[in-house]
Amino acid sequence: MKRKMIIIILSTIVLVLALTRIDFSIQNNNPIPYYLAVSKKVFTQEEMVIVWKNPNIYLVDFNNLDPFIEIMIDDGWEYVGTRDRGAMLFEKGNVTQGVSFSSFAKKYTLINSPLYAD
């Protein structure tokens, strides 16, 4: 029994050390932040959750871009429309900016925004 506990403790320590040395970032195609955002969305029933900051990536229900559009309008941007099935256009003064989005896991949409940050 003692031997099993020692093995479990050592394995846990090795796993924790290994995980702290790995660069967990979206740029390295790590799916963990995406699935954590899905879990948060399911359990909290929020319309939009943040997946990652810098770059700003948000998760919404499939093709429900309204929560993001509302936040952008509240921030002073004017929604121009959707272009080419994957980009929303916003204007503010003389600036026009595209915000890309894509489907994720058939039930969600990921919004990749250089504009809005919490």
Helices and strands as residue ranges (DSSP letters): H 2-21, G 26-28, H 32-44, E 48-52, E 56-61, H 66-74, E 78-83, E 87-92, E 95-104, E 108-113
